[in-house]
Amino acid sequence: MLSTSGVENVVSTVMQTGLVGQSSRAGTGRVPLADRALREIRRAILEGELLPGAALVEADLVQRLDMSKTPIREALRLLAHSGLVTSDAFRTWRVSRLSDDEIRDIYEVRAILESQAVRSASAVADESRAKELTSLIERAEVLLAEGSLHGLAAINRTLHRKLVADCGNQEVIRILTTYEERLCLAIVGGWHRINTSAEELEEHRSIVEAFIRGEADRAAELMKVHIENFAHLHGAPSALGGNSSGPAGGKTPESG
């Protein structure tokens, strides 16, 4: 595993240069049916309808999506590139199951990279972005009251993406989107074990408030702590230091 300073050096390079490979989706020439298959299978994985380790049987997907095997196979190959599905020696497709080391490594890099992106985006945030973020928090409150964890998970993903959308580095955004989707493999199961959705909403609210006020450093620190808190509870307790107390079982900026 990279040391913290090593990770920070890599992140700094990415933030400054966008030095990352091209998206695996570019230039694929996918037909519309493959696009639809890709969207539907990804949605089912991210929303927890298809859990980590679940077999993706082509015949079942053909019936579920009402299309032939060809676009489904193309969609599965693309999802394999993003790490959401895997194929074994017998060509059996399954929803990926992240190892403890993979979860730890992703959280470690994401905590640094996303906090830096939030710092950059907060410095240039305008009124329209502020309204958008406020609306997402309000929608999350409604979904939490309704007990809609799948809906809340979707809102949370959107919120994280909007918070970094103006960071000025499209490669950073692409990396974070890929990490976010892969971590859903751990997050969906984690919420069923430990439901921290109310605590996460409060952390999101604090991040958005600092972001809107233009307190870039505080917004960045709150985001870093938010990711660390979630890592401690949902699959990566050794990723970012020992356990400590805080609103979501981790630490708070005030408590260090």
C-alpha positions as CSV (number, residue, x, y, z in Angstrom):
1,M,0.0,0.0,0.0
2,L,1.2,3.5,-0.8
3,S,2.2,5.7,2.2
4,T,-0.1,8.7,2.8
5,S,2.6,11.0,1.4
6,G,2.9,8.8,-1.7
7,V,-0.8,8.9,-2.3
8,E,-0.8,12.7,-1.9
9,N,2.0,13.0,-4.5
10,V,0.0,10.9,-7.0
11,V,-3.1,12.9,-6.3
12,S,-1.3,16.2,-6.7
13,T,0.0,15.1,-10.1
14,V,-3.5,14.1,-11.2
15,M,-5.1,17.3,-10.0
16,Q,-2.5,19.4,-11.8
17,T,-2.2,17.5,-15.1
18,G,-5.1,15.1,-15.5
19,L,-2.6,12.4,-16.3
20,V,-4.9,9.4,-16.5
21,G,-5.7,6.9,-19.3
22,Q,-8.7,7.5,-21.5
23,S,-12.1,6.3,-20.6
24,S,-12.8,2.7,-21.6
25,R,-16.1,3.8,-23.1
26,A,-14.6,6.1,-25.7
27,G,-15.0,5.0,-29.3
28,T,-16.8,1.8,-28.6
29,G,-19.5,2.4,-31.3
30,R,-22.1,0.8,-29.0
31,V,-25.6,0.3,-30.4
32,P,-28.5,1.9,-28.5
33,L,-29.5,-1.5,-27.0
34,A,-26.1,-2.0,-25.5
35,D,-26.4,1.5,-24.0
36,R,-29.7,0.6,-22.4
37,A,-28.4,-2.7,-21.1
38,L,-25.4,-0.9,-19.7
39,R,-27.6,1.7,-17.9
40,E,-30.0,-0.9,-16.5
41,I,-27.4,-3.4,-15.2
42,R,-25.3,-0.6,-13.7
43,R,-28.4,0.8,-12.0
44,A,-29.4,-2.6,-10.6
45,I,-25.9,-3.0,-9.2
46,L,-25.6,0.5,-7.7
47,E,-29.1,0.4,-6.2
48,G,-28.5,-3.0,-4.6
49,E,-30.9,-5.1,-6.7
50,L,-27.9,-7.1,-7.8
51,L,-25.6,-7.7,-4.8
52,P,-21.9,-8.4,-4.8
53,G,-21.2,-12.0,-5.8
54,A,-24.5,-12.4,-7.6
55,A,-24.4,-14.4,-10.8
56,L,-25.4,-12.5,-13.9
57,V,-27.0,-15.1,-16.0
58,E,-27.4,-14.1,-19.7
59,A,-30.7,-15.9,-20.1
60,D,-32.2,-14.0,-17.1
61,L,-30.9,-10.7,-18.4
62,V,-32.3,-11.4,-21.8
63,Q,-35.8,-11.9,-20.2
64,R,-35.4,-9.0,-17.8
65,L,-34.2,-6.5,-20.4
66,D,-36.2,-7.9,-23.3
67,M,-33.3,-7.9,-25.8
68,S,-30.8,-10.4,-27.3
69,K,-27.6,-11.6,-25.8
70,T,-25.4,-9.5,-28.0
71,P,-26.0,-6.1,-26.4
72,I,-26.0,-7.7,-23.0
73,R,-22.6,-9.2,-23.5
74,E,-21.2,-5.9,-24.7
75,A,-22.6,-4.1,-21.7
76,L,-21.1,-6.8,-19.4
77,R,-17.7,-6.3,-21.0
78,L,-17.9,-2.6,-20.5
79,L,-19.0,-3.0,-16.8
80,A,-16.0,-5.3,-16.4
81,H,-13.7,-2.5,-17.5
82,S,-15.1,-0.3,-14.8
83,G,-14.7,-3.0,-12.2
84,L,-18.4,-3.5,-11.4
85,V,-18.5,-7.1,-12.8
86,T,-16.1,-10.0,-13.3
87,S,-15.9,-13.1,-15.4
88,D,-14.3,-16.4,-14.3
89,A,-12.6,-19.1,-16.3
90,F,-16.0,-20.6,-17.1
91,R,-17.2,-17.2,-18.5
92,T,-19.7,-16.8,-15.7
93,W,-20.4,-13.2,-15.0
94,R,-20.8,-12.0,-11.4
95,V,-21.2,-8.7,-9.6
96,S,-17.8,-7.8,-8.3
97,R,-17.0,-8.3,-4.6
98,L,-14.2,-6.0,-3.4
99,S,-11.5,-7.3,-1.1
100,D,-10.7,-5.5,2.1
101,D,-7.4,-4.3,0.5
102,E,-9.3,-2.9,-2.5
103,I,-11.8,-1.1,-0.4
104,R,-9.0,0.3,1.8
105,D,-7.0,1.5,-1.1
106,I,-9.9,3.2,-2.9
107,Y,-11.1,5.0,0.2
108,E,-7.5,6.2,0.9
109,V,-7.1,7.8,-2.5
110,R,-10.7,9.0,-2.7
111,A,-10.5,10.8,0.7
112,I,-7.5,12.9,-0.6
113,L,-8.6,13.3,-4.2
114,E,-12.2,14.3,-3.5
115,S,-11.4,16.7,-0.7
116,Q,-9.0,18.5,-3.0
117,A,-11.6,18.6,-5.8
118,V,-14.2,20.1,-3.3
119,R,-11.7,22.7,-2.3
120,S,-11.2,23.8,-5.9
121,A,-14.9,23.7,-6.8
122,S,-15.9,25.6,-3.7
123,A,-13.7,28.5,-4.6
124,V,-15.6,29.1,-7.9
125,A,-19.1,28.0,-6.8
126,D,-21.9,30.2,-8.1
127,E,-25.6,30.8,-7.0
128,S,-27.0,28.2,-9.4
129,R,-24.7,25.5,-7.9
130,A,-25.7,26.6,-4.4
131,K,-29.4,26.2,-5.3
132,E,-28.8,22.8,-6.8
133,L,-26.9,21.5,-3.8
134,T,-29.5,22.9,-1.4
135,S,-32.3,21.2,-3.4
136,L,-30.5,17.9,-3.2
137,I,-30.2,18.2,0.6
138,E,-33.9,18.9,0.8
139,R,-34.7,15.9,-1.4
140,A,-32.5,13.7,0.8
141,E,-34.4,14.8,3.9
142,V,-37.7,13.6,2.3
143,L,-36.2,10.3,1.2
144,L,-34.7,9.7,4.7
145,A,-38.1,10.3,6.3
146,E,-39.7,7.9,3.8
147,G,-37.0,5.3,4.6
148,S,-36.0,5.0,0.9
149,L,-32.4,3.9,1.1
150,H,-32.1,3.2,-2.6
151,G,-33.4,6.7,-3.4
152,L,-31.2,8.2,-0.8
153,A,-28.1,6.4,-2.2
154,A,-28.8,7.8,-5.6
155,I,-29.2,11.4,-4.2
156,N,-25.9,10.9,-2.3
157,R,-24.1,9.9,-5.5
158,T,-25.5,12.9,-7.3
159,L,-24.5,15.3,-4.4
160,H,-20.9,14.0,-4.4
161,R,-20.7,14.5,-8.2
162,K,-22.2,18.0,-8.0
163,L,-19.7,19.0,-5.3
164,V,-16.7,18.3,-7.5
165,A,-18.3,19.2,-10.9
166,D,-16.5,22.6,-11.0
167,C,-13.1,21.5,-9.8
168,G,-11.6,22.2,-13.3
169,N,-10.2,18.7,-13.9
170,Q,-12.4,16.3,-15.9
171,E,-10.0,13.4,-15.3
172,V,-10.3,13.8,-11.6
173,I,-14.1,13.7,-12.0
174,R,-13.9,10.6,-14.1
175,I,-11.7,8.8,-11.5
176,L,-14.0,9.8,-8.7
177,T,-17.0,8.5,-10.6
178,T,-15.3,5.2,-11.2
179,Y,-14.3,4.9,-7.5
180,E,-17.8,5.9,-6.4
181,E,-19.4,3.2,-8.4
182,R,-17.0,0.5,-7.3
183,L,-17.5,1.5,-3.6
184,C,-21.2,1.1,-4.1
185,L,-20.4,-2.6,-4.0
186,A,-19.4,-2.2,-0.4
187,I,-21.8,0.6,0.5
188,V,-25.0,-1.1,-0.4
189,G,-24.2,-4.1,1.8
190,G,-22.9,-1.8,4.5
191,W,-26.2,0.1,4.9
192,H,-28.0,-3.1,5.5
193,R,-25.6,-3.9,8.3
194,I,-25.3,-0.4,9.8
195,N,-27.7,2.2,8.7
196,T,-25.8,5.5,9.0
197,S,-27.9,7.4,6.5
198,A,-29.1,10.0,9.0
199,E,-25.6,10.8,10.2
200,E,-24.4,11.0,6.6
201,L,-27.1,13.5,5.8
202,E,-26.0,15.7,8.6
203,E,-22.4,15.5,7.3
204,H,-23.5,16.3,3.8
205,R,-25.5,19.3,5.1
206,S,-22.3,20.6,6.9
207,I,-20.2,20.1,3.7
208,V,-22.8,21.9,1.5
209,E,-23.1,24.8,4.0
210,A,-19.3,25.4,4.0
211,F,-19.1,24.9,0.3
212,I,-21.8,27.5,-0.4
213,R,-20.3,30.0,2.0
214,G,-17.0,29.7,0.0
215,E,-15.2,28.2,3.0
216,A,-13.1,26.0,0.7
217,D,-10.6,24.7,3.2
218,R,-13.4,23.7,5.7
219,A,-15.5,22.1,3.0
220,A,-12.5,20.1,1.9
221,E,-11.7,19.0,5.5
222,L,-15.3,18.1,6.1
223,M,-15.4,16.0,2.9
224,K,-12.2,14.2,3.9
225,V,-13.6,13.4,7.4
226,H,-16.9,12.3,5.9
227,I,-15.2,9.7,3.6
228,E,-13.0,8.6,6.5
229,N,-16.0,8.1,8.8
230,F,-17.8,6.0,6.2
231,A,-14.6,4.0,5.5
232,H,-14.3,3.1,9.2
233,L,-17.9,1.7,9.4
234,H,-18.3,0.2,5.9
235,G,-15.6,-2.2,5.2
236,A,-12.3,-0.3,5.6
237,P,-11.6,0.1,9.4
238,S,-7.8,0.0,8.8
239,A,-7.8,2.3,5.8
240,L,-7.3,5.6,7.3
241,G,-6.3,5.2,10.9
242,G,-7.8,3.7,14.0
243,N,-11.4,3.9,15.1
244,S,-12.5,7.1,16.9
245,S,-15.8,8.6,17.9
246,G,-17.9,11.0,15.8
247,P,-21.3,11.4,14.3
248,A,-20.9,8.4,12.0
249,G,-18.6,6.4,14.2
250,G,-15.5,8.2,12.9
251,K,-14.0,11.5,13.8
252,T,-15.2,15.1,13.4
253,P,-13.2,18.1,12.4
254,E,-13.7,19.5,15.9
255,S,-12.4,16.4,17.6
256,G,-9.5,16.0,15.2
